[in-house]
Amino acid sequence: MKDLLLKYAKEFFLKYGKYVKYAGVVGYPAFYVSCLALFFSCSFPYDKLKERLVATFNADQRTVGGQQELQIDEMQGYWLSGVRVKGARLLSMSMDPAAPLSRIDIDEATVRYDLLPALFGAADVTFHVYAFGGEASGSYEVHGLDKSLEASLDTLNIGQIQPLVRILGVPLNGKLSGTMKIEMPGAKASNGNGSVSLEARDVVVGDGKAKLRGALVLPPIDVGVLTLTADAKSGTLKLSKLAAGGHDVEVQGEGRVLMREVASESVCDVQVRFKINDAYRNKNDIAKSLFGDPGSSIPPLFDLDPQVKQSRRADGFYAWNIRGALARPDVVPAGMASGGFGGLPKTGQ
């Protein structure tokens, strides 16, 4: 065994011995850089960074009159060039002072800056987020004046997205998955091109306990599969499909979003329509009272609200416009729209 090891050692030095003199030249700097990076990662003041990030965001919100507040429980290093955040919350105040705060909770998120592309003047960031009972991952790249964003969503529980639940006013359930890819030539969202494809499965509105507008308990409405696809061109994200055809309700929609550099400030101009099917209205007496007994001339309780009554069309659909900044959209009956579709100027797209 000893002779065999000596034989291999001799062959190794005969073949690679001429390179041994360079080992110190390469090895010592590499060892120094590795130790420096490890020391920097272990000693970096992530608590100070967390405090600075939260203070800057909240100060900016106060400056522009925003209604949001950021909170972060913990921040730490992630590999050599990233950070991990745990327990992040974005609180939003309603226009109604009596309404409770709406919140978006992120259980954990990692963001990592890729070092290799940086050597060539690019800035590539990858991220992974655990929130709403699911996860999202993707990348954000900056190459010269061009930017791009890619993201994939995997089984997010839409019932945990409080701003969406607040709009509906009743509990919501369903699993959301999909992808999006947006490219911004010249680093401007107004030049953005790309696509969005989202699908929410097993969507149910109401839980059989919550009351609709504080009146009667809403029997669960089976929405089924809700699909949204959109294409972006020259800074306008146009919905090519927004539809669902569950057992209890039919949903339709169209519209567009004018993209901005800050996503929450993008301006939406979307109309959503829904029609309660006869199968649901015949489900029980409560459903008949809320949405009307098929064939009866007695107005349903749902229509007693003036805005709801205004949203009802002759074909039985209730149509609503969602307009304004994504962070704080206005939801009004479609009959209140003024000037072109949703009140935004027509662009020919």
N, C-alpha and C positions, 0 to 999 in steps of 0.2 A: 504493500500500500504506500509505504514511504517512497519507494522508487518511482511509483506511478505519479505521485504528487510532484516530485522533483522533475520528472519528465515534462509534465504540463507546465510547470513554472518556467522551465528552460525554453520551451516552445513559445510561451507568451512573451518573454523578454526578448527573444530573438526577433519576434514579429513586431512588437509594439515598443521595444525599449527606446527607440529613437524619439518617441513622443513624451517620455517621462520627464524630460527637462522642461516641458511646457506646462506640466501639471500645476506647479506653483504659480505660474503666471496667470493661469485661468482659474484655478481652484480657489486661491485666496480671495480675489475680488468677488467671485461668485458667492463664497461663504460669507463675506462681509455684507454684500447686498441682501442676502437672505436673512441674516441676523438683524440688519437694520429694518427691513420690512416687517419682520416678526415683532421686533421691539416697538415699532411705530404702531402696529395694529393693537398690541396689548396695552399700550400706555396712552392711546389717543383719548382725549376727554369727551367721550360720547355724551355724557350727561350735560356738559356745557353746550354741545351741538344741539341736543334735544331742546334745551331751554331757549337757545337762540332761534331755532326754527319755529317753535311755538310762539315766541314773543313777536317775531317778525311777521308771521302770518296774521296773528290777531291784531297787530298794530295796523297792518295794511287794510284789514277789514274795517277798522274804526275810521281810517282816513277816507275811504271811499263810501262809507255809510253801509257797509255790508252787514249781513245778519248771521254770519257764521263764526264759530269759535272752534279752534283745534285743540285737542288734548292728546297727550302721549304718555303712557305709563312708563315705558322702558325702551332704551335704545342701546345697542351694542354692536360690536364689529362683526362682519360676515366675510370670511376668508380674508384676503389681504386688501381688497379694494372695494369692499361693500359694507352696508349697514343692515342690521336687522331691527325692526320695530315691532314691539308687542303692545297690544292694548291701545290702539289709536282710535279716536272718536272725533267725528265732525258734527258739531251741534248747529242746528239751524233754527232760528226763531221765526214764528209765523207772523203774518201781518196782523193777525188777531191776537192782541196781548193776552187774552184769556186762554188761548190754545197752548198745550204743552209743547216743549221743545221737540223737534224732530232730530233724530240722530242716525248717523251712519257709522257702524262699528266695524273695525278691521281687527281680527284676532291676531294676525301676524303678517308681516310683509318683509321681504328681502329685496334690496336693490344693490346691484353690483356693476361697477364701472369696469369695462374690459380694457386691460392695459395694452394688449398687443395692437389693436387698431389705433390707440393713441400715439404710437410711434410714427404713424403715417398721417397724423393730423386729423383723425376722425374721433368722434366721441360716441361710443356705443354703450348703452345702458340696458341691462336685462333686469327683469323684475318678476317676482312671484308673490301673490297675495292670497291669504286664506281669510275669507269673509263670507257672510251670508250662508253658512253651511256648505260652501263649495270652495272653489279656487279659481284664480285667474293668473295667467302668465303671459309674458310677451317681451318686446324689446322696443327701445326708442333710440334711433340712430341719427347722428348729425354728420354729414359728409360735405364739407364746404358750406355752401349756402342751402343745401337740400336737407330736409328732415323727413323721417318716416316713422310711423308707429304701427306695430303689429301686436295683436292681443287675441287670446283665446279664453273663453269662459267655459267652466265645467260645472254643471249642476248647481248653480246658485239658487238658493231658495228665495223667490221673489217676495214671499211673505215677510222676509226679514228686512226688506228695503222700505224703511219707514216713510220716506217722502211719497212713494207710490201708494202705500196703504192709506196714507192721510188723504190723498186725492180721492180714493174710492170711498173712504169712510167706513169700510168694513174689512174684516180679516181676509187675507189672500193667501193662496198656496199654489205651488208649481215650481218646477225645476227648469232653470234657464241655462242654455248652452249656446255656443256659437263662436264666430270669429269676426275680426275686423282688421282691415289694412288700409291705412291712409298715408299717402305721400304728399309732401308739401314742398314743391320746387320753390327755391328762393326763400325758404324758411317762413313762408307766409301761408296761413290757413286759408286765406282767400284764393289761393292757387291750388287748393287741395284736390286730389283725385284718389279714388279707391273704392272700397266696397264694405258693406256690413251685412252679415247674415246671422240672425238670431232665431232661436226656436225655444219656446217655453212649453213643456209637456205637462199633462195632468193638471191643468190650471183649474182651480176652483175658487169662486168668489163667495165669501160668507162661510161661516162655520156652524150654522144652525143655532147659534147662541146670541150673536151680536144683532142689535136692532138697526134697521135701516133708517137713518135720520131720526133715531130715537123713538120711532113709532113701533113697528112690528118686527119680530124676529125674522131675519131673512133666511129662508131655506137655502142650502148650498146650491150655487149655480154651476153646472158643469160646462166649462168653456172649452175643454179639450186641449188641442194643440194650437197655440198662438204663434204665428210666423211673421217675422219682420225681415225684409230684405231691402237694401238701399244701395244706390250707386252715387258716388261723389264725382263731380266734375266742376272744375273752375271754382271751387270753394262752396258749392251748393250740394248738400247731401239730399238727394231726392228719393223718397220712399217709392219703391217699385211694387212692394206688396206688404200689406198689413191686414191680416185676416185670421179668422178662427171660425170653425163651424162645429161647435160642440153639440151635445144632445139638447142642451137647454137654451142656448143663445147663439146668435150669429153676429160676428164682429167684422167690420170693414173699416178701412181708413186710407188716407193718402196725405201727402204734404211734403215739407222740405225743412231743412235746417241750414241756416247760413253760418258756416263755420268761422270761429274766431281762434286766435292764438291760445287764449285761455278757454278750455273746453266748456266750463260752466257758464261762460258769457256768450256762447253760441246762441243764436236766435232761432227758436223753433216756430213753425207755422204749420200745425198738423190738425187735421180733422179726424175724429174717431166716432164711429157710429155703431150702435148695437141694437139688436132687436130680440126681445124675449119670445121664444118659441111657444106655440100652443101646448106642447108636451109639458113644459115647465109650469105654465099657468094653470094647467089641470092637475098639477101634482097634489095640491091640498087646498084647503080653504084660505090659508094665509097667502099662498101664492096668487090665488084668484083675487083676494082683496088688494094685494100690493100692485099687481100688474093687470088686473082686469080679467073677468071671466070671458073666454072666447065667445063672441056673438052677442055679448051683453052691451047695452048702451050706458051702463052705469060707469062713471069715470073712476079709474083706479086710484088708490091712495097715492101711488107714486107720482101721479100727475097733479096732485094738489099743490105741490111746490111750484110757484110761478115760473122759476127758471127751468125746472124740469118740463113743465107744460110747454114752455117756449121752445125747448129743444126737440119736441116730438114732431116728426114729419108725417105727411099723409100716408106714406108707405109703412108706418109703424116703427120706423127706426128713431132712436134718440140720438141726435147729432150734437157733438161738442167740439169746440175749437180749443186747442192748447197753443197759446201764443206767448212770446216773450223769451227772456233768457232762460236757459235750461235750469239754472240754479233756483229760479223763482218764477215759474210760468203762471200765466193766468188761464184758468179753465172756465169758459163761458159757453152758454148755448150758441149753437151755430147761427141762430137767427139774429144774434146781436152783432155779428161780424159786419164790418163796414169797409167799403172799398175793395176790390179784388178778393181773391181767396184768402181768408184769415186776416185781411187787413194789410198784408205786405204787398209792395209793388210787384207787378208781374215782370219776369225777366226773360220770358220766352223759353225757359228750360222746362 
